[in-house]
Amino acid sequence: KVLPEAPPGARSIEPGDYAGKNVVIVSIDTLRADHLGLYGYDRDTSPRLDRIAEQAITFERARAPRGLTWPSLVSMFTSLYPKSSNVRLNGDLLADNIPTLASVLEASGYATAAFIGNACGIFTQNFDTNFCGEDADVHQKALAWIKRQDDAPFLLWIHYKAPHEEYLPPAQYDRFTQPAYQGEANGGRDYLDGITVSGKVPSPEDLAHVVGLYDGEVLYSDAMMGEIWDALSTRGFIDDTIFVFTADHGEELLQHNNYFYHSCSIYEAVLHIPLVIRLPDRNRGGARIPELVENIDIAPTLLDLLGVDRPDGFEGQTMRKLVNGEPGATQEF
């Protein structure tokens, strides 16, 4: 499915055009961009996201700074590369004096909440509400939080872990494996580790089974994201919200070096992440941006759209100019 690059009726976006609007970020752990329909995948793993993208801006070449959760998520919220934030490994804590998207918006009067299924302990001081747990609990608590909101602007971040190993999708989302498969492959850590450590090359049928399980997790994540979208719509928030969909990194799935995972990879399978931004008025809906962007560009873009001053130390750039089609926009702040 190919969406139009220049949707009819699109207008130029100016700084502060969306002042006072809500921001909702849904990020998915370990999600390969090329396993989503809007990035050309031939399986129906992302029906809700694909429909949202028809109203949104899709960045075709978004990149994570590293295939590891903590450094990537910190980069997204601080607009700093890992070498600058000093969060280079999972568990490294961000210094309290480094501003984040959450702290900047909180200072601007926003309520802030994070419901995350991985990286417990990250940004503990940056959100009014901060919950970390299993995806099912994260999902329900995020839905309940949305129901409690009023007219005050808010920043809501939800991070689902589902596609991260182990690949064990709920039964209703296990739609991409073959029922007749009788092999030894599974989505458990013992099997996946064993392949990497032993150097054994699985059969095409075994690998297809594992990838099918991973794709079921992607579908599960898409369904949860869709319920968040529906909750925002039911409360009347969706057209007062900048909605962002992205991932921390992807997954190798044995594409290189007989390796299933992500942290040791610098290949596209891991560093290419999805990035979709839907504006409150659906402006530029259906646009596809082919230029290279990075996840450190997300925070400065959002602050630019909201008309909120960016911290001096941000290393990313606003993507607003790219969306407007201005030449050389990737080289300018």
BELZIFEN-V762235 format. One record per residue. N is the residue number from 0. RES is the residue in three letters. SS is DSSP state (H for helix, E for strand, - for the rest). PSI is psi as a letter, one per 40 degrees, with the letter a starting at -180 (NA if undefined). D_FIRST is the distance of its C-alpha to the first C-alpha in whole Angstrom. Layout:
n;res;ss;psi;d_first
N;RES;SS;PSI;D_FIRST
N;RES;SS;PSI;D_FIRST
//
This chain:
n;res;ss;psi;d_first
0;LYS;-;h;0
1;VAL;-;h;4
2;LEU;-;i;7
3;PRO;-;i;10
4;GLU;-;d;12
5;ALA;-;g;16
6;PRO;-;i;15
7;PRO;-;i;18
8;GLY;-;e;21
9;ALA;-;i;21
10;ARG;-;i;24
11;SER;-;h;26
12;ILE;-;h;26
13;GLU;-;i;30
14;PRO;-;h;32
15;GLY;-;e;32
16;ASP;-;d;30
17;TYR;-;f;29
18;ALA;-;h;33
19;GLY;-;e;34
20;LYS;-;i;30
21;ASN;E;i;30
22;VAL;E;h;27
23;VAL;E;h;26
24;ILE;E;h;24
25;VAL;E;h;23
26;SER;E;i;23
27;ILE;E;h;22
28;ASP;-;h;24
29;THR;-;f;23
30;LEU;-;h;19
31;ARG;-;h;17
32;ALA;H;d;14
33;ASP;H;e;13
34;HIS;H;f;13
35;LEU;-;i;11
36;GLY;H;d;7
37;LEU;H;e;7
38;TYR;H;e;8
39;GLY;-;e;7
40;TYR;-;i;9
41;ASP;-;e;9
42;ARG;-;i;11
43;ASP;-;g;11
44;THR;-;e;13
45;SER;-;f;12
46;PRO;H;d;12
47;ARG;H;d;14
48;LEU;H;d;13
49;ASP;H;d;9
50;ARG;H;d;11
51;ILE;H;d;13
52;ALA;H;d;11
53;GLU;-;d;11
54;GLN;-;e;14
55;ALA;-;i;15
56;ILE;E;h;15
57;THR;E;h;13
58;PHE;E;h;15
59;GLU;E;d;13
60;ARG;E;f;17
61;ALA;E;i;19
62;ARG;E;i;22
63;ALA;-;i;24
64;PRO;-;d;28
65;ARG;-;i;29
66;GLY;-;f;27
67;LEU;-;h;30
68;THR;H;d;30
69;TRP;H;d;33
70;PRO;H;d;32
71;SER;H;d;29
72;LEU;H;d;29
73;VAL;H;d;32
74;SER;H;d;31
75;MET;H;d;28
76;PHE;H;d;31
77;THR;H;e;34
78;SER;-;f;32
79;LEU;-;i;34
80;TYR;-;i;33
81;PRO;H;d;35
82;LYS;H;d;38
83;SER;H;d;39
84;SER;H;d;38
85;ASN;-;e;40
86;VAL;-;g;38
87;ARG;-;e;37
88;LEU;-;i;37
89;ASN;-;h;36
90;GLY;-;e;39
91;ASP;-;h;40
92;LEU;-;i;41
93;LEU;-;h;40
94;ALA;-;i;43
95;ASP;-;d;44
96;ASN;-;e;45
97;ILE;-;h;41
98;PRO;-;i;39
99;THR;-;i;36
100;LEU;H;d;33
101;ALA;H;d;35
102;SER;H;d;38
103;VAL;H;d;38
104;LEU;H;d;36
105;GLU;H;d;39
106;ALA;H;e;41
107;SER;-;e;40
108;GLY;-;e;40
109;TYR;-;i;37
110;ALA;E;i;37
111;THR;E;h;35
112;ALA;E;i;34
113;ALA;E;h;33
114;PHE;E;h;32
115;ILE;E;i;31
116;GLY;-;e;31
117;ASN;-;i;32
118;ALA;-;f;34
119;CYS;-;h;37
120;GLY;-;e;39
121;ILE;-;h;37
122;PHE;-;f;37
123;THR;-;d;40
124;GLN;-;e;42
125;ASN;-;e;39
126;PHE;-;h;38
127;ASP;-;d;40
128;THR;E;h;38
129;ASN;E;h;37
130;PHE;E;h;36
131;CYS;E;h;35
132;GLY;-;a;35
133;GLU;-;i;33
134;ASP;H;d;29
135;ALA;H;d;31
136;ASP;H;d;33
137;VAL;H;d;31
138;HIS;H;d;29
139;GLN;H;d;32
140;LYS;H;d;34
141;ALA;H;d;31
142;LEU;H;d;30
143;ALA;H;d;34
144;TRP;H;d;34
145;ILE;H;d;32
146;LYS;H;d;34
147;ARG;H;e;37
148;GLN;-;i;36
149;ASP;-;a;37
150;ASP;-;e;37
151;ALA;-;i;38
152;PRO;-;i;35
153;PHE;E;i;33
154;LEU;E;h;31
155;LEU;E;h;30
156;TRP;E;h;28
157;ILE;E;h;27
158;HIS;E;h;26
159;TYR;E;i;25
160;LYS;-;e;27
161;ALA;-;d;25
162;PRO;-;e;23
163;HIS;-;i;26
164;GLU;-;i;28
165;GLU;-;i;30
166;TYR;-;g;27
167;LEU;-;g;28
168;PRO;-;i;25
169;PRO;-;i;27
170;ALA;H;d;27
171;GLN;H;e;25
172;TYR;H;e;22
173;ASP;-;g;23
174;ARG;-;e;21
175;PHE;-;e;20
176;THR;-;i;23
177;GLN;-;h;25
178;PRO;-;d;28
179;ALA;-;e;30
180;TYR;-;h;30
181;GLN;-;e;34
182;GLY;-;a;33
183;GLU;-;e;35
184;ALA;-;i;31
185;ASN;-;i;31
186;GLY;-;e;29
187;GLY;-;i;33
188;ARG;H;d;34
189;ASP;H;d;37
190;TYR;H;d;35
191;LEU;H;d;32
192;ASP;H;d;35
193;GLY;H;d;37
194;ILE;H;d;34
195;THR;H;d;34
196;VAL;H;d;38
197;SER;H;d;39
198;GLY;-;e;37
199;LYS;-;h;36
200;VAL;-;h;33
201;PRO;-;i;31
202;SER;-;i;30
203;PRO;H;d;27
204;GLU;H;d;27
205;ASP;H;d;29
206;LEU;H;d;26
207;ALA;H;d;23
208;HIS;H;d;25
209;VAL;H;d;25
210;VAL;H;d;22
211;GLY;H;d;21
212;LEU;H;d;23
213;TYR;H;d;22
214;ASP;H;d;18
215;GLY;H;d;20
216;GLU;H;d;22
217;VAL;H;d;18
218;LEU;H;d;17
219;TYR;H;d;21
220;SER;H;d;20
221;ASP;H;d;17
222;ALA;H;d;20
223;MET;H;d;22
224;MET;H;d;20
225;GLY;H;d;19
226;GLU;H;d;23
227;ILE;H;d;24
228;TRP;H;d;22
229;ASP;H;d;23
230;ALA;H;d;27
231;LEU;H;d;26
232;SER;H;d;25
233;THR;H;d;28
234;ARG;-;e;31
235;GLY;-;e;29
236;PHE;-;d;28
237;ILE;H;d;25
238;ASP;H;e;25
239;ASP;H;f;28
240;THR;E;h;26
241;ILE;E;h;24
242;PHE;E;h;21
243;VAL;E;h;21
244;PHE;E;h;18
245;THR;E;a;19
246;ALA;E;i;21
247;ASP;-;d;24
248;HIS;-;i;23
249;GLY;-;a;21
250;GLU;-;h;23
251;GLU;-;d;24
252;LEU;-;f;24
253;LEU;-;e;26
254;GLN;-;d;24
255;HIS;-;h;27
256;ASN;-;f;31
257;ASN;-;f;31
258;TYR;-;h;30
259;PHE;-;d;28
260;TYR;-;a;28
261;HIS;-;d;27
262;SER;-;d;31
263;CYS;-;e;32
264;SER;-;i;29
265;ILE;-;f;28
266;TYR;-;i;25
267;GLU;H;d;21
268;ALA;H;d;20
269;VAL;H;d;23
270;LEU;H;e;23
271;HIS;E;h;19
272;ILE;E;i;18
273;PRO;-;i;16
274;LEU;E;h;17
275;VAL;E;h;15
276;ILE;E;h;18
277;ARG;E;h;18
278;LEU;-;i;21
279;PRO;-;d;24
280;ASP;-;e;23
281;ARG;-;e;19
282;ASN;-;i;20
283;ARG;-;e;18
284;GLY;-;h;15
285;GLY;-;e;11
286;ALA;-;i;13
287;ARG;E;h;12
288;ILE;E;h;15
289;PRO;E;e;16
290;GLU;E;i;19
291;LEU;E;h;21
292;VAL;E;i;22
293;GLU;E;i;24
294;ASN;-;e;25
295;ILE;-;e;28
296;ASP;H;e;26
297;ILE;H;d;25
298;ALA;H;d;29
299;PRO;H;d;30
300;THR;H;d;27
301;LEU;H;d;28
302;LEU;H;d;31
303;ASP;H;d;31
304;LEU;H;d;29
305;LEU;H;e;31
306;GLY;-;f;34
307;VAL;-;h;36
308;ASP;-;h;38
309;ARG;-;i;36
310;PRO;-;i;39
311;ASP;-;d;40
312;GLY;-;e;39
313;PHE;-;h;35
314;GLU;-;e;34
315;GLY;-;i;30
316;GLN;-;i;29
317;THR;-;i;28
318;MET;-;e;24
319;ARG;H;d;25
320;LYS;H;d;26
321;LEU;H;d;22
322;VAL;H;d;21
323;ASN;-;e;23
324;GLY;-;f;22
325;GLU;-;h;26
326;PRO;-;i;27
327;GLY;-;e;28
328;ALA;H;d;27
329;THR;H;e;27
330;GLN;H;e;30
331;GLU;-;i;32
332;PHE;-;NA;33
//
